[in-house]
Amino acid sequence: MAHPISRRFCTQWLAVAALFPVPAFAAPGLVITVHKDPACDCCTGWVTHLEQNGFRVQVIETQELNRVKSRLGVPSDLAACHTAEADGFVLEGHVPAAAAKRFLAELPRAKGLAVPGMPSGSPGMGGDAEEYEVILFGPNERRVYARFKGDKEL
């Protein structure tokens, strides 16, 4: 004979489940396609950062990154070492997963987010974390979207 599930059992089960969280973001069907140079270690580190934060990632290794950036409309002054596509948007450089999650939830009228250059300590980069800006860009707008130190928003 089956035993009915008690309210106490459910409460205990939820408490135990909270000890083993699943990734905070897992949009069904959303895949971030990362274009990167095959020899780029920091790009691989950024891919790992995205995966550890619940994103599904597809990597395309290419030595034609400038063509990819041009096709996707990345301004040259915002360029970094890798370029990603996510749901029709662009993520350029070492954009923290937290900024990408918020951006993809808000869906602002913009082309994408960029972290120009390779800031020390940003996701995928080694070294001491320095403060850096995540830039929202589009055809008619460019502004600071967020400020980070490492992978923590300030």
C-alpha positions in Angstrom: 0.0 0.0 0.0 1.3 3.4 -1.0 1.9 6.0 1.8 0.6 9.5 1.3 3.2 12.2 1.1 3.1 14.4 4.1 3.6 18.1 4.2 6.6 17.5 6.5 8.2 15.1 4.0 7.8 17.8 1.2 9.4 20.5 3.4 12.3 18.2 4.3 12.8 17.2 0.7 12.8 20.9 -0.4 15.4 21.7 2.3 17.7 18.9 1.0 17.1 19.9 -2.6 18.2 23.5 -1.8 21.6 22.1 -0.8 22.1 20.9 -4.4 21.3 23.8 -6.6 20.9 23.5 -10.3 22.4 26.2 -12.6 20.5 29.4 -12.1 19.9 29.8 -15.8 19.1 27.2 -18.4 16.9 28.7 -21.1 15.6 25.7 -23.1 17.0 25.7 -26.5 19.3 28.7 -26.0 22.8 27.9 -27.2 25.6 30.5 -27.1 27.8 30.0 -30.2 31.4 31.1 -29.4 33.7 32.0 -32.3 37.3 31.7 -31.1 40.9 31.2 -32.2 41.9 27.5 -31.7 45.0 28.6 -29.6 43.2 31.0 -27.3 43.3 29.7 -23.7 41.4 32.6 -22.2 38.5 32.1 -24.7 38.3 28.5 -23.5 38.3 29.8 -19.9 35.3 32.0 -20.8 33.4 29.1 -22.3 34.0 27.2 -19.1 32.7 30.2 -17.1 29.5 30.2 -19.2 28.9 26.5 -18.8 29.5 26.7 -15.1 26.7 29.3 -15.0 24.1 27.2 -16.8 24.6 28.2 -20.4 24.8 25.6 -23.2 27.8 26.5 -25.5 28.8 25.6 -29.0 32.4 26.5 -29.9 33.5 27.3 -33.5 37.2 27.5 -33.8 38.3 29.9 -36.6 41.2 32.1 -37.6 38.8 34.4 -39.4 37.5 36.3 -36.3 37.6 39.7 -38.0 35.2 38.4 -40.6 32.9 37.1 -37.8 33.0 40.5 -36.0 32.3 42.4 -39.2 29.4 40.1 -40.1 27.9 40.5 -36.6 28.4 44.3 -36.4 30.9 44.5 -33.6 32.5 48.0 -33.5 36.3 47.8 -33.9 36.8 49.8 -30.7 34.8 47.2 -28.7 36.6 44.2 -30.1 38.1 41.5 -27.9 39.6 38.0 -28.4 36.3 36.1 -29.1 32.8 36.8 -30.3 29.6 35.0 -29.4 26.1 34.8 -30.7 23.1 34.2 -28.4 19.5 34.4 -29.6 20.3 37.0 -32.2 22.5 39.1 -29.9 26.3 39.5 -29.7 28.5 38.9 -26.7 31.9 40.3 -27.4 34.8 39.5 -25.2 34.9 38.4 -21.5 31.2 39.4 -20.7 30.4 37.9 -17.3 27.6 35.3 -17.3 25.6 37.4 -14.8 25.5 40.3 -17.3 24.6 38.0 -20.2 21.8 36.4 -18.2 20.3 39.8 -17.3 20.7 41.1 -20.8 19.0 38.0 -22.3 16.2 38.3 -19.8 15.6 42.0 -20.4 16.0 41.9 -24.2 16.9 45.6 -24.6 16.9 47.2 -28.0 20.6 46.7 -28.7 22.9 44.6 -30.7 24.7 43.2 -27.7 27.2 43.5 -24.9 31.0 43.9 -25.1 33.9 43.9 -22.8 36.6 45.5 -24.9 40.2 44.1 -24.6 41.1 41.5 -22.1 40.7 42.9 -18.5 42.7 41.1 -15.9 40.6 38.8 -13.7 37.5 39.0 -15.9 35.9 35.6 -16.6 38.4 33.4 -18.4 41.3 35.7 -17.7 43.9 35.1 -15.0 45.6 37.7 -12.8 44.4 40.1 -10.2 40.8 41.3 -10.9 40.6 44.9 -12.1 37.4 46.9 -12.5 36.0 47.0 -16.0 32.8 48.0 -17.8 30.4 45.9 -19.8 29.2 48.1 -22.7 25.7 47.8 -24.3 25.9 48.7 -28.0 23.6 49.0 -30.9 23.1 51.0 -34.0 21.8 54.1 -32.1 23.1 53.6 -28.6 26.2 52.8 -26.6 26.3 53.0 -22.8 27.8 51.3 -19.8 25.5 48.4 -18.9 27.3 47.3 -15.8 30.6 47.5 -13.9 32.4 44.4 -12.7 35.5 43.3 -10.8 36.2 39.7 -11.7 32.8 38.1 -12.1 31.2 40.2 -9.4 29.0 43.2 -10.4 29.8 46.4 -8.5 
